[in-house]
Amino acid sequence: TYGSVRGNRHSLHSEYKFERSVELSTRRPMMSAKILVVRPKTIEDVLVNPGIGFTTFQRFNGDVLNEGRTWTEGFPIDYQEYKGTLENIDHPETSIAYFRIYWRFIEPEQGLFSWDLIDKALETAKSRKQTLMLRIAPHGLFGDGDDVPVWYRQIVGERMKWPEQKWLVNPEDPLYLEHFGGLIRALGKRYDGHPDLESIDAALIGAWGEGEGTDLLQEATMHALVDAYTDNFKVTPILTMLYDGDSNRYALSKANVGYRGDCLGDSREGSPYLGDFKDFDSESWSHMIDLYPRQIICAGIQDAWLKAPVSFEVCWVMLHWLDMGWDIDCIIEQSLKWHISSFNAKSSAVPPVWKSKVDGWLRKMGYRLALRRFTYPETVQAGGLAAYTCWLENTGVAPCYKPFKFAFRLKSELESRVFTTEADIGQWLPGDSVYDGSFIVPTDMPVGSYEIQTGIIDGMTMEPSVKLAMEGIQPDGWYSLGKIHVG
């Protein structure tokens, strides 16, 4: 059972009541009309929708995946020639591209930022029908190319290493807050609210920006690093790192933040890890069993999903899950319990034997919306009020966090009019929602028969943005519900 009590919460909106309270004497009177009932049929298709599902990593839809069990991160993207298709072999098509890059490449010279690296990634994502998730990591861990910027290394002195915390520099040095924090502030000023920027990871310290050792920071340092994000990203969603409770609680006190876990699937329990990394205190310690269930509660972020997205990243790659014999069903079940919206599989192959399981996962990940019952008048007068009722169902595990509009359209061969509603689709939690409303048919609406259609649309373009889990979709993305006559 996903969402517990929240999954059964009903929401009743009052648009219809508001419309009825408006003085109607200036409108043409409504005629008594037969009320039609529509029960759209649901579908089981895997839907590619904004902000949810698998992500590509350092790649885009249509690119060739990483080979075998390898991946790349932290370095500028090696762009592949577009082959004219968005299909990803052995990997789902996605609506999100994830870009992780080290500080040294974004600020190669002090105060001079290579914004072109981010601009090109945003433009490419848009061209491949994706938005861009972004993390600027302070450094990696293993090689010289993973280090902080050369100019910063010269300022702070020779490279040191705190292996337990995965630090290469001391984040308590005021210079770190001045320079790395300064980069984040500049990033927010330039990109906050960019329409193609999906979210920003709140990378504070440590290798790959994962945040190990954040609990060792002085409170003032931690607060200042979090503030660099929350004070400068007011529109673009922020995802905190799932390692430290104090920083997550503080971030939540400043903004509606989501979170990211960087090692979904790691299920070692009583058996040694057979991979390449040896920097764990215990061979049987695992993220799935020893970290995530407890940390989500202790960090106070168990309800963060109500307002902001939850994203996870594969531990190693999915082929490694298969090698280790980890239970894919259990991993999927746990991620859904934590209200996952997106998953980074590192642009590595999904084991073919698991395709049907992954398809089932994608049918639950994030939101999955359908109009289940709709009533409306068979006839309405131009200048009159068309009242309707809706029962909607979200069979996913999270709401849609984007400010899309729930809308209706009346369309004939010669005429098309769109009517937006006041519905807050971010309140359509897992389970049922009810939305009853009405719209005024314009007085200049030509008499005749129209298709009444529905859609979840972009408020700027007025075009459908979300695929619904129901039949009736038209070539332009609207869903037909039936006929209505304007008299």
N, C-alpha and C positions, 0 to 999 in steps of 0.2 A: 504494500500500500504506500503510495507516494503522496506526500503533502499532508498527511494526517488530517486533522480537522480543517485546516486551510483548504485542502483539496475539495471540500464539500461546501465551501462558503458560497452563498448566493449574493449577487449584487443587483439591487433594484434602483434604476435611475429614474429621474423625474422630469425628463424633457417633455413628455406628453402633458403632464400636469401643468408645467410652466406654460406651454403653448395654450392650453385651455384657459389659463388665467388671463391671457391677453385680451383686451377688448376686441370683440369680433364684429362689431357693428359695421365696420368699414369693409368687411370681406363679403364675398358672395356666400350665401348660406350653403352648408353641406347638404347634399341630398342623401336620403336614406339609401344605403348601398349594401349589397351582399358582401359579407366578410369571407374572404378566401383563406384557406389554410394550406401552407406549403411545408412539406417535411423533406428537405433535401437529403439525398442518399450520401452516406459517408464513403470515403475511398481509403484504400490501404497503401497508396503510393508513397514512396519516400519523397519528401518535398524539400527542395532547396530554398530556404528562406533567409531573409536578412538576420544577421547576428547569431545564428545558431548552426549546429552541426560541426563536422570536421573542418579543420583549417589546413591550408597549405603552409609550409614553413620554408622561408627563404626561396620560395617558388610561388607560382601562380597557376590557376586552372589552365590545363593544356600542356604544362611542362612535364618533362621526363622526371620520374621520381629518383630519389637516392637509391643506389644499388645495395642490395643485401641488408646488412644491419648497421650501415653508416649514416651519418647526417652531418650537416655543417651548421654553424651558428656563430654569430659575433662579427663576421666579416661582411664587407659589402656584397650585395647580391650579384651572382654571376648570371646575367640575364640570358635566357634561351630564346632562340628565334621562335616567334609565334607560328604555329603550324595550321592555324585556321580552325581549331577545335578546342572546346573547353573540357573535353573528356580527359579524365585522369585514369590511366590504366591501373587496375588493382587498388584504387583509392577513390572515395566518393568525390563527386563534384562538390565544390564548396562555395559559400558566399563570403568567406573570410580568408585573407592572406595574412600570415603572421611574420613580422620582420623583427629580428633581434640583432642589434649591432653594438659593438663596443664604443665607449666614449672616445677612444683615440681616433676613430675614423670620422666622427661627427665634429670633433674640435681638434683638428690636426695641429693648429697653431692657436696659441692662447687668445681667446676672444674672437676667433675667426671660425665660423661654423659652416660646415659643408651641408647646407640644407638641401642641396641638389640630390643627395642620396635619398632623403626622405621624400622629396617632391617626385622623383622618378618612381619610387615604389608606390606612392599614392596614385599616380597617373596610370601605372601599369595595372594595379589592382582594379581600378575603375574600368579599364578597357577589358578586363577579364571577368566582369560582373562580380567583383569582390570589393569589400572594404578592407582597411589595413589595421591590424592590431600591431602595436609598437612597444618595444622595450629598448631603452638605452641602458646597457649594462656597464658598470664602472670598469670592469676588467674580466678576464677569464681566470685560468689557474695554471696552465701547464707550460706554455711556450712564451717566448718574447713577444710574439704577435698578439698575445692575450693580455699584455700589460696595459697599464694606464697610459695616457698620452706621453710622448717623449718629453715634451716641455714640462709636464707636471712631474714626471720622474726626476728631472733635473732639479726642480724646485725642492722636492721633499727628500731627495737623497736616494741612495742605492736601494734596490729591491729587497724587501724583507718578506717573510712569510709566516703567518700564523695558521698552521695547517688545520688546527681544530676549528677555526672560524672561517677558513677559506678566504682570508684577507691577504692582499698583497701590499696594501698601504693601510695606515692607521686612520680610520674614519673619524677619530676624535681630534685629529689635527684640524684646527680652524680653517686651514687652507682647503680641506676637502669640502666642507660646507660652502665655502666661498666659490670654489671653482666647479665642482660637480653639481652642487646645488644651483649655482648660477646657470649652468647649462639647462637644467630642468626648468628653471624660471623662464629662460629665453625660449625654450621649446613650447611651453604653454602659451606664451604671448603670441607666438607665430601660428600654432596649430590648433589651439583649443576651439572646438566647435567646427573644425573642418568637416565637410559633409562626407568625406571618404575615409575619415579616421574613426575606426570602430571603437578603440579603447586604448588606454595607455597603462602599462604596468608600472606600479610604484616601486621601482627598483631603488633600494636605499644604499645597500652596501654589499660587499662580498662577491665571490666568483659568480659570473653569469647574472649578477643582480638578484640572486635568489634570496639573499637576506640572512644567511646563517650568521649567528653572532649578534643579531640585532638586539637580543636581550641583554647583551653586555654593554650597550651604549649608555652613556649618561642620558637622563631624561631630556635635558635641554637639547642635546644633539639629535636624538631621535625625533623630537617634536619639530625641530627646524627642518630636518630632511623630509618628513611627512608634509609639512607646510609648503615646501617647494612644489609639491604636486597639488594639494587641495586648494591652495591659494591661487593657482594659475591654471588649473583645469576645472572650470565651472560648468562646462557643457559636455565635453567628452568624458565618458565613463572611466573611472579609475579602478584598477584591480590591484589589491594589495597582495603581498606574498604570504603564504600560509606557513610561517615559521615562528613568529613571535606574537604573543598575545597582547602585550602593551602597545605595540605599534598599530596593530589591527584595531584595538579598542579606541586608540586616539584618533586614527583616521576616520572611524565611524562617527566619532563625536564631531568631526569637522564636515563630513559630507556623506552622501549615500554611495558608499563604495562597495564593489564586489571583491572577489578574491580569486587567486589562481593557485593551484597545487601543481608542482612541477614533476611529480613522479607517480602518476596514476598507474596502478597495476602491480607495483612492487609488493609481492606477497610472501617474501621469504619467511619461513616459520620452521625453525628447527632443522634447517638444511643450509649448507654453505652456499654463498653466492659464487657462481662460476665465471663471472665476467672479468672485465679488465680493471675496474676500479677497486682499490683496496683500502679506501680511506673511511671505513665505517668502524665504529667502536665494537660492534657485534655483528657477526656473520648472519645472525638470525633476526636482526632488527629490520622492520619493514615500515614503509609509509602507510600502507593500507591498514595495517593492524596496530602499529605502535604510535603513529603520528596523527593521521587525519581524524579518526573518530573522536579522539580526546581533544585535539587542538581546535577543531571547529567549535566545540562547546566552550573550552576554556578561554578562547580568544573572543568569545562573545559574538561570533559572526554566523551563528546557526540560522538567523533570520535575515541575513544580508541579502539573500536571493529575492526577497520581496520587493526590493528597490533597485538592485543592480545585479549584473550577470556574474555567474560562477563559471570559471574556465579551468580545465585540467590539461595537463601535458603528459604524454606517454612516458613511462619510465623505460629508458633505452628506446626500443622500437617494438611494435607489436609482434614481429617475428621472434623477438627475444622472449616475449610472453609465452609463445608457443614452445620455444626451446626449453623453457623452465617448467612447463606444465602448469602454469598459473591458470586459475579457473576464470575463464572469460565471462561466464554467466555471473559469477560473484562480483567481478570487477564492474561489470555493467550495472548490476543491481545496486551496488554501493554508490556509484557515481550518480545514478538517478535519485537515490535517497538524499544526496547532497545537492540536488537541483541543478545539475550540470546544464549549461547552455551550449558550450562549445568545447571541442577537444582537438588538441594539436598532436597528430600522429607523426610529426617530423617529416612529412612528405616521404614517408617510407611505406612499403606495400602492406596492405591488409592481407593477412594469410587467406588464400581463397577458401579454405575450409571454414572460415569464420564469416564469410560474406553475409549469409542469411542472419546471423546473430547481430552483425553490425547494422544491417538494414533495420532490424527490430529496434536496436538502440537509437538509430536516427529517427524512428517514428515516435520516440519518447523524449529525446533530447530537446531542451528548450521548450518552446510553445508549439502547439499543434491545434489550430482553431477550426471550428466548423459551426455553421448556423444549422441548428437541428430542427427548429420550428419557427415559422414566420407567418404572421397573419396581416392582411391588408385589405382595403376595400376594393371591390371589383371595379367601381366607378368613382371618380372624383371630379368635382367641378374646377375649372380654371379659377384661381383666386380662393379656392377652398382648402381645407385642411385634410391631409391624408394621414391618418393615424395607423400605426403598426405596432406589433409586438414581436419580440425576438427571444428565443432561448438559444444560447450559444454554449458550446462545450469546448474546454481546453483539455485535451487528452495528453498533453505534454507534462513536464514537471516544473515549468517556470512560466512567468508571464512574458509578454513582448515588452522590452524596455525602450523601444523607439517610439517617438511621438507621432505615430501614424494616425490617420483619421478613419473611423468607421463611417462609410458613406453609402448612399443609394444613388442610382441613376435611372432616369426615365429616358428611353431611347426608341426612336423610330427611324425609318429610312432617311428622314429629312431633319430630324430634331434630336438634340441630346442635352439634357440638363442634369447636373450633379448636385446632390443635397448632402452636405456633411452633417454629422451629428455631434453632440457634446460628449459622447462616450469617451471615457478614459480607458483605453484598452490595456494599459499597464495594470489595471485592477482586475483583469480577467485571469484570475489565478487558476491553477489546476482544478478542474471540476466544472461546475455550472455557473453561468451568469445569465441574468435576465436584463434586457434593455428594451423598454417601451418608449416610443417616441412618436413624432409626427413632423411633417414638413408642409409648408405652404406651396401649393402649385401656383406658379406665376400666372398673373392675369393674361399675359400675352402668349401662354402656352397654346399652340394650335390644337384644335379638337381632333381626336383620333385615338387609335390604339397604340400603346407603347409597351415595350418590354420593361419590367421593373427588375433592376439588377442591383447587386450589392458588391462591395469590395472594401478592402483595407488599403487606403491610398496614401501617397505622399502629399502632404498638405500644400507643398509648393507646386508640384507638377500636376496634381490632381489625377495622377495615374495610379493604377493598382500596384502595390509593392509586395504583397504577401499572398502566397498560394494557400488556399483553404483546403481542408481535408474533406472535400465534398464534390459531387458532380455538378456540372453546369457551367464550367469555365468556358469563356469565349476567347477568340484569338487575341483580343486586346487585354485579357486578364480579368475582366469583370465576370460575375457569376449571375446567370439568368435565373429568376425565381418564378416568373409567370408574366401574364398580361394584365395591364391596367388600362381602363378607358378614361380619357380626359374629355369631359363634356362641356 
